[in-house]
Amino acid sequence: MLFARAPGGEHRERIPPLDPPVADEGPTSEVPTGYDQEHLVTYLRILDAEADEADWTEVGRAVLHIDPSRQA
């Protein structure tokens, strides 16, 4: 995860990666995990795709980097 320095200070803010690799299975915790924080952008892209009524085959390829036709 990247860090950004606040102007004029030592405080560092974590910036989630834009396109992290996606695990075969996500966490099942009731509270956000490190994996969830790392994949915030991925989750937002999925929500945007849902709002846009996107083709889920394309979402799988573009966002999750999987080929749905090859998944069992």
Backbone as CSV, one residue per row, in Angstrom:
resi,resn,N_x,N_y,N_z,CA_x,CA_y,CA_z,C_x,C_y,C_z
1,MET,0.838,-1.162,0.000,0.000,0.000,0.000,0.890,1.234,0.000
2,LEU,0.501,2.243,-0.714,1.265,3.479,-0.801,0.934,4.405,0.358
3,PHE,1.855,5.312,0.637,1.643,6.301,1.688,1.827,7.689,1.098
4,ALA,1.066,8.640,1.597,1.192,10.031,1.159,1.486,10.891,2.375
5,ARG,2.370,11.832,2.204,2.712,12.736,3.295,1.803,13.954,3.233
6,ALA,1.240,14.292,4.375,0.399,15.489,4.451,1.282,16.718,4.303
7,PRO,0.812,17.754,3.616,1.623,18.966,3.448,2.062,19.521,4.800
8,GLY,3.376,19.754,4.942,3.917,20.359,6.144,3.923,19.468,7.368
9,GLY,3.667,18.182,7.209,3.630,17.316,8.385,4.210,15.945,8.127
10,GLU,4.332,15.211,9.191,4.878,13.860,9.115,3.784,12.805,8.986
11,HIS,2.543,13.225,9.121,1.438,12.260,9.041,1.426,11.599,7.674
12,ARG,1.292,10.304,7.668,1.225,9.582,6.402,-0.137,8.915,6.285
13,GLU,-0.725,9.013,5.134,-2.041,8.460,4.860,-1.885,7.295,3.896
14,ARG,-2.580,6.196,4.165,-2.497,5.044,3.279,-3.398,5.245,2.077
15,ILE,-2.853,4.987,0.905,-3.597,5.115,-0.343,-3.722,3.717,-0.936
16,PRO,-4.951,3.213,-1.126,-5.092,1.856,-1.674,-4.581,1.793,-3.115
17,PRO,-4.005,0.648,-3.495,-3.553,0.499,-4.880,-4.734,0.566,-5.840
18,LEU,-4.486,0.988,-7.062,-5.565,1.140,-8.038,-6.053,-0.182,-8.609
19,ASP,-5.196,-1.175,-8.685,-5.591,-2.427,-9.334,-4.875,-3.620,-8.695
20,PRO,-5.157,-3.899,-7.403,-4.460,-4.999,-6.738,-4.950,-6.352,-7.240
21,PRO,-4.116,-7.393,-7.127,-4.567,-8.725,-7.509,-5.719,-9.164,-6.606
22,VAL,-6.668,-9.892,-7.170,-7.850,-10.325,-6.446,-7.688,-11.792,-6.063
23,ALA,-7.946,-12.102,-4.794,-7.853,-13.477,-4.302,-9.048,-14.286,-4.793
24,ASP,-8.888,-15.601,-4.821,-10.001,-16.474,-5.207,-11.163,-16.369,-4.230
25,GLU,-10.852,-16.137,-2.954,-11.885,-15.973,-1.936,-11.552,-14.747,-1.103
26,GLY,-12.556,-13.915,-0.869,-12.361,-12.722,-0.055,-12.544,-13.020,1.418
27,PRO,-12.257,-12.055,2.268,-12.411,-12.250,3.711,-13.882,-12.381,4.091
28,THR,-14.115,-13.012,5.224,-15.492,-13.197,5.703,-15.737,-12.487,7.024
29,SER,-14.856,-11.608,7.403,-14.967,-10.866,8.655,-16.125,-9.878,8.590
30,GLU,-16.714,-9.596,9.749,-17.794,-8.605,9.816,-17.259,-7.183,9.862
31,VAL,-15.961,-7.028,10.059,-15.326,-5.711,10.065,-14.339,-5.656,8.908
32,PRO,-14.086,-4.480,8.363,-13.135,-4.376,7.246,-11.747,-4.892,7.635
33,THR,-11.155,-5.635,6.734,-9.834,-6.212,6.943,-8.801,-5.438,6.111
34,GLY,-7.542,-5.797,6.258,-6.506,-5.216,5.426,-6.772,-5.482,3.958
35,TYR,-7.281,-6.685,3.651,-7.626,-7.026,2.267,-8.700,-6.074,1.760
36,ASP,-9.716,-5.822,2.580,-10.790,-4.898,2.187,-10.242,-3.499,1.926
37,GLN,-9.371,-3.030,2.798,-8.783,-1.704,2.620,-7.967,-1.641,1.336
38,GLU,-7.211,-2.701,1.064,-6.391,-2.744,-0.147,-7.250,-2.773,-1.408
39,HIS,-8.447,-3.349,-1.304,-9.316,-3.523,-2.472,-10.468,-2.520,-2.534
40,LEU,-10.349,-1.424,-1.803,-11.407,-0.405,-1.811,-11.733,0.051,-3.229
41,VAL,-10.727,0.309,-4.031,-10.965,0.767,-5.407,-11.682,-0.322,-6.208
42,THR,-11.304,-1.576,-6.001,-11.968,-2.698,-6.691,-13.451,-2.731,-6.329
43,TYR,-13.752,-2.597,-5.044,-15.148,-2.617,-4.595,-15.934,-1.465,-5.222
44,LEU,-15.316,-0.287,-5.278,-16.001,0.856,-5.885,-16.246,0.632,-7.374
45,ARG,-15.294,0.027,-8.049,-15.473,-0.265,-9.481,-16.630,-1.246,-9.686
46,ILE,-16.761,-2.222,-8.797,-17.864,-3.188,-8.900,-19.201,-2.494,-8.650
47,LEU,-19.259,-1.617,-7.649,-20.493,-0.870,-7.390,-20.861,0.030,-8.563
48,ASP,-19.869,0.679,-9.164,-20.125,1.506,-10.346,-20.649,0.658,-11.499
49,ALA,-20.076,-0.525,-11.678,-20.528,-1.418,-12.752,-21.984,-1.824,-12.531
50,GLU,-22.339,-2.108,-11.285,-23.725,-2.469,-10.970,-24.657,-1.298,-11.276
51,ALA,-24.270,-0.094,-10.868,-25.099,1.086,-11.115,-25.270,1.348,-12.606
52,ASP,-24.245,1.022,-13.384,-24.293,1.217,-14.836,-24.913,0.035,-15.576
53,GLU,-25.357,-0.977,-14.808,-25.928,-2.205,-15.385,-24.970,-2.819,-16.408
54,ALA,-23.704,-2.897,-16.018,-22.655,-3.420,-16.901,-22.813,-4.923,-17.121
55,ASP,-22.254,-5.384,-18.204,-22.196,-6.813,-18.505,-21.188,-7.441,-17.540
56,TRP,-21.636,-8.413,-16.727,-20.775,-8.981,-15.693,-19.622,-9.796,-16.264
57,THR,-19.757,-10.260,-17.487,-18.625,-10.927,-18.132,-17.492,-9.923,-18.324
58,GLU,-17.847,-8.724,-18.765,-16.839,-7.683,-18.953,-16.281,-7.193,-17.618
59,VAL,-17.129,-7.102,-16.603,-16.661,-6.694,-15.275,-15.655,-7.725,-14.754
60,GLY,-15.952,-8.986,-14.943,-15.026,-10.038,-14.525,-13.672,-9.879,-15.180
61,ARG,-13.684,-9.606,-16.454,-12.422,-9.440,-17.191,-11.695,-8.149,-16.800
62,ALA,-12.410,-7.033,-16.792,-11.779,-5.724,-16.598,-11.420,-5.437,-15.143
63,VAL,-12.289,-5.815,-14.226,-12.074,-5.456,-12.823,-11.393,-6.583,-12.044
64,LEU,-11.858,-7.810,-12.250,-11.335,-8.937,-11.464,-10.223,-9.703,-12.168
65,HIS,-10.008,-9.396,-13.437,-8.951,-10.044,-14.228,-9.126,-11.561,-14.305
66,ILE,-10.375,-11.956,-14.500,-10.669,-13.374,-14.707,-11.448,-13.515,-16.005
67,ASP,-11.377,-14.689,-16.575,-12.163,-14.995,-17.772,-13.326,-15.857,-17.301
68,PRO,-14.520,-15.291,-17.140,-15.648,-16.049,-16.640,-15.956,-17.313,-17.419
69,SER,-15.636,-17.337,-18.701,-15.903,-18.537,-19.503,-14.974,-19.678,-19.126
70,ARG,-13.877,-19.386,-18.440,-12.920,-20.433,-18.044,-13.042,-20.816,-16.585
71,GLN,-13.887,-20.113,-15.834,-14.066,-20.412,-14.398,-15.059,-21.540,-14.237
72,ALA,-14.743,-22.456,-13.339,-15.633,-23.623,-13.098,-16.588,-23.338,-11.980
